[in-house]
Amino acid sequence: MKTLMNNILSLKVRRVAMIFATVVILSATLQQPVLAQGVLRIAAVVNDRVISALDVVERMKFIMFSTGIPNTPENQRRISQQVLRSLVDEEMQLQETERLGIRVVAADIDKAMRTLEERNKMRPGELQTLLQRRGISVATLRRKMEAEISWGRTVGRRLRREARISDDAIDDELQRIEALLNQPQFRVSEILLNIDDPDQEQQIRQSAQRLADQSRNGSNFAALARSFSQSTTASVGGDLGWIQSGLLSSELDDALQSMKKGDIAGPIRSVAGFHVIYLRDKRQASTTNIGDTVLDLRQIVFNLARGASSAETSTQIAAAKQISATIAGCADLPAAIEAVGTPQSGSLGKIKLADLPAEIRNAVRDLKTGQVSEPVVTAAGPVILFVPCERIEPKSNIPGRDQIRDQLTNKRFELLSRQYLRDLRRTAYVDLRG
């Protein structure tokens, strides 16, 4: 009996809260006569909280501003359901973080606003001013940021408790990356729309198709990802970074193989849902690119006129070899240069190997610091000895262990976030009226 009374009391409290929320919305919107009558209605109820049509309108205005989608009635109609679903998810996330006692204070949101301004090369406060000039509520952006920050902390708490990346897992991933080093790498951004209810698959596919079309028609892909993607990469505009061929799902990997830089593909169905992907760049992977090696190069020039006879050339080559035998390292170069006495001899500065002429590049590419090259007979005439006095090797394209740990952690975070939100959707009371 006690349990029954508690349930009845809880139901009454929820109904009172819903009625109160509705009154607040009506009071707020009635003070703005310029709003359309449709804004007064309730768009959705999530547990005991209301999302108003005004919330949807304000979020749509922000999304159209940030993505470059023209603010027309037709576009409003097309994206309204996507916007409403995003707001419902945010509300569920915020309610869960409140239940767990996770707080996001104004200073946290201010910091996120500054980061967004820096990313877009804006001065502090410029974003808020710009939104106000366009008639866009700053509150809708701050609410979105609050949901992102609090949800990240919520999932992060569960991640720390449930998932630790072992050294064995890092070893396995490193071996997999090394095995694929002859495969290309892709710089990819994504938009992901999850499918939790099979009955909604066609509807979600249509939403993904609209996002793909909008991005192909010039809308800002990163802004679309921040607004609509349900991947954890949404906060960074969908950026997946450099991805090794063979490390994504087979559906995405197959699509990338035929894409060119700047292409947008999708919707692509995977186990997680529908993806829209943007290929930002592409490169051939390797442990290092030898052409990026930088040499601090010295030269000793033995003058030889263009078109000199073979006998004259042989004489200068012999002289170069004689001098070469006196050089055991860079410390011996000043004396050797002085002995030869040609003004062209000396430092060439730091030069990337790829920028050298082929004949010189081939002569110096495998030299160690202080080692003298074989005499090079150049097309211009002189015979030259080259000595690298510093060799700066390019960084390996193979990620370090800390980077691999971060990548695996992010994958685990992504999976937990999807599962967590799916569980919330299954247990929440959601009434969509928009």
Rosetta blueprint (number, residue, H / E / L):
1 M L
2 K H
3 T H
4 L H
5 M H
6 N H
7 N H
8 I H
9 L H
10 S H
11 L H
12 K H
13 V H
14 R H
15 R H
16 V H
17 A H
18 M H
19 I H
20 F H
21 A H
22 T H
23 V H
24 V H
25 I H
26 L H
27 S H
28 A H
29 T H
30 L H
31 Q L
32 Q L
33 P L
34 V L
35 L L
36 A L
37 Q H
38 G H
39 V H
40 L H
41 R L
42 I E
43 A E
44 A E
45 V E
46 V E
47 N L
48 D L
49 R E
50 V E
51 I E
52 S E
53 A H
54 L H
55 D H
56 V H
57 V H
58 E H
59 R H
60 M H
61 K H
62 F H
63 I H
64 M H
65 F H
66 S H
67 T H
68 G L
69 I L
70 P L
71 N L
72 T L
73 P H
74 E H
75 N H
76 Q H
77 R H
78 R H
79 I H
80 S H
81 Q H
82 Q H
83 V H
84 L H
85 R H
86 S H
87 L H
88 V H
89 D H
90 E H
91 E H
92 M H
93 Q H
94 L H
95 Q H
96 E H
97 T H
98 E H
99 R H
100 L L
101 G L
102 I L
103 R L
104 V L
105 V L
106 A H
107 A H
108 D H
109 I H
110 D H
111 K H
112 A H
113 M H
114 R H
115 T H
116 L H
117 E H
118 E H
119 R H
120 N L
121 K L
122 M L
123 R L
124 P L
125 G L
126 E H
127 L H
128 Q H
129 T H
130 L H
131 L H
132 Q H
133 R H
134 R L
135 G L
136 I L
137 S L
138 V H
139 A H
140 T H
141 L H
142 R H
143 R H
144 K H
145 M H
146 E H
147 A H
148 E H
149 I H
150 S H
151 W H
152 G H
153 R H
154 T H
155 V H
156 G H
157 R H
158 R H
159 L H
160 R H
161 R H
162 E H
163 A L
164 R L
165 I L
166 S L
167 D H
168 D H
169 A H
170 I H
171 D H
172 D H
173 E H
174 L H
175 Q H
176 R H
177 I H
178 E H
179 A H
180 L L
181 L L
182 N L
183 Q L
184 P E
185 Q E
186 F E
187 R E
188 V E
189 S E
190 E E
191 I E
192 L E
193 L E
194 N E
195 I L
196 D L
197 D L
198 P H
199 D H
200 Q H
201 E H
202 Q H
203 Q H
204 I H
205 R H
206 Q H
207 S H
208 A H
209 Q H
210 R H
211 L H
212 A H
213 D H
214 Q H
215 S H
216 R H
217 N L
218 G L
219 S L
220 N L
221 F H
222 A H
223 A H
224 L H
225 A H
226 R H
227 S H
228 F H
229 S L
230 Q L
231 S L
232 T H
233 T H
234 A H
235 S H
236 V H
237 G L
238 G L
239 D E
240 L E
241 G E
242 W E
243 I E
244 Q E
245 S L
246 G L
247 L L
248 L L
249 S L
250 S H
251 E H
252 L H
253 D H
254 D H
255 A H
256 L H
257 Q H
258 S L
259 M L
260 K L
261 K L
262 G L
263 D L
264 I E
265 A E
266 G E
267 P E
268 I E
269 R E
270 S L
271 V L
272 A L
273 G E
274 F E
275 H E
276 V E
277 I E
278 Y E
279 L E
280 R E
281 D E
282 K E
283 R E
284 Q E
285 A L
286 S L
287 T L
288 T L
289 N L
290 I H
291 G H
292 D H
293 T L
294 V E
295 L E
296 D E
297 L E
298 R E
299 Q E
300 I E
301 V E
302 F E
303 N L
304 L L
305 A L
306 R L
307 G L
308 A L
309 S L
310 S H
311 A H
312 E H
313 T H
314 S H
315 T H
316 Q H
317 I H
318 A H
319 A H
320 A H
321 K H
322 Q H
323 I H
324 S H
325 A L
326 T L
327 I L
328 A L
329 G L
330 C H
331 A H
332 D H
333 L H
334 P H
335 A H
336 A H
337 I H
338 E H
339 A H
340 V H
341 G L
342 T L
343 P L
344 Q L
345 S L
346 G E
347 S E
348 L E
349 G E
350 K E
351 I E
352 K E
353 L H
354 A H
355 D H
356 L L
357 P L
358 A H
359 E H
360 I H
361 R H
362 N H
363 A H
364 V H
365 R L
366 D L
367 L L
368 K L
369 T L
370 G L
371 Q L
372 V L
373 S L
374 E L
375 P L
376 V E
377 V E
378 T L
379 A L
380 A L
381 G L
382 P L
383 V E
384 I E
385 L E
386 F E
387 V E
388 P E
389 C E
390 E E
391 R E
392 I E
393 E L
394 P L
395 K L
396 S L
397 N L
398 I L
399 P L
400 G L
401 R H
402 D H
403 Q H
404 I H
405 R H
406 D H
407 Q H
408 L H
409 T H
410 N H
411 K H
412 R H
413 F H
414 E H
415 L H
416 L H
417 S H
418 R H
419 Q H
420 Y H
421 L H
422 R H
423 D H
424 L H
425 R H
426 R H
427 T H
428 A L
429 Y L
430 V E
431 D E
432 L E
433 R L
434 G L
